[in-house]
Structures are given as structure tokens and as C-alpha cells.
Amino acid sequence: MYTVYGISNCNTVKKALTWLDEQGVAYQFHDYKKKGITPEKLDNWLGQEPWEKLVNRAGTTWRQLSEAEKAGASSAEGATQLMLQKTSVIRRPLIEDESGTIVALGFSEEAYHEALQK
């Protein structure tokens, strides 16, 4: 079973969950705006993907940050602190398998087909 991380009111997450449901893919949903995210989980993700891919710089949360907050997120350490404090800045959805390996980041039907239809 996969774990889908995201925010329930995010349109991209909604599209991804609809696609997963239509394909019959088993998953559990973790809303990190409500449940948060642990430093250990972020460290695991950062061991698989660069922080630049995990921080969503196109979203509303990023645009609402002060210039100082944005500048503070210009390193792995700073980005980690920002993602822990403002979980909505984490790119979503993020899907991991049971071993904690990221299998998809963001939403693309083509990428999901390749990663999840094995």
C-alpha cells in the first residue's frame, strides 16, 4: 500500500486521489497540514530528492512568504526548517511505498502509470 502525502484541499492532490481511485490503487492519505510531518520523514525524503524538488515555489504558501523567509530556505537546512514550520510549502502530492521510497512527486498521469501500475 502506498502513502499519499498532501493537503486535502489542494486541487492537484484531488486530481491525484481521483486517478488513484479510478485505477484501483490502494493508498492511505496523510494530510500534513493537519497531521504535520516529522523531521525524520523529511530527512528520509531529502536523502532521495534534492530539497529544491521538495519545496513548492509555485504555490500560494511560497508566494506569501517574506523575502527573508524565502532567502532562509536557500539551503537544505533552511528548506527543512521551512517545510517543518509551513508544511504547505512541500510539493504535493508525494507518494511513497511501504519502504518509504518516493515513487512520485507532483501529479502526472503518465508518471503515475509508470510508477504505480506494476
Residue, then its C-alpha position, 0 to 999 in steps of 0.5 A: m500500500y502506498t502513502v499519499y502525502g498532501i493537503s486535502n484541499c489542494n486541487t492537484v492532490k484531488k486530481a491525484l486521489t481521483w486517478l488513484d481511485e479510478q485505477g484501483v490503487a490502494y493508498q492511505f492519505h496523510d494530510y500534513k497540514k493537519k497531521g504535520i510531518t516529522p523531521e525524520k520523514l523529511d530527512n528520509w525524503l531529502g536523502q532521495e530528492p534534492w530539497e529544491k524538488l521538495v519545496n513548492r515555489a509555485g504555490t500560494t504558501w511560497r508566494q506569501l512568504s517574506e523575502a527573508e523567509k524565502a532567502g532562509a530556505s536557500s539551503a537544505e537546512g533552511a528548506t527543512q526548517l521551512m517545510l517543518q514550520k509551513t508544511s504547505v510549502i512541500r510539493r504535493p502530492l508525494i507518494e511513497d511505498e511501504s519502504g518509504t521510497i518516493v515513487a512520485l512527486g507532483f501529479s502526472e498521469e503518465a508518471y503515475h502509470e509508470a510508477l504505480q501500475k506494476 
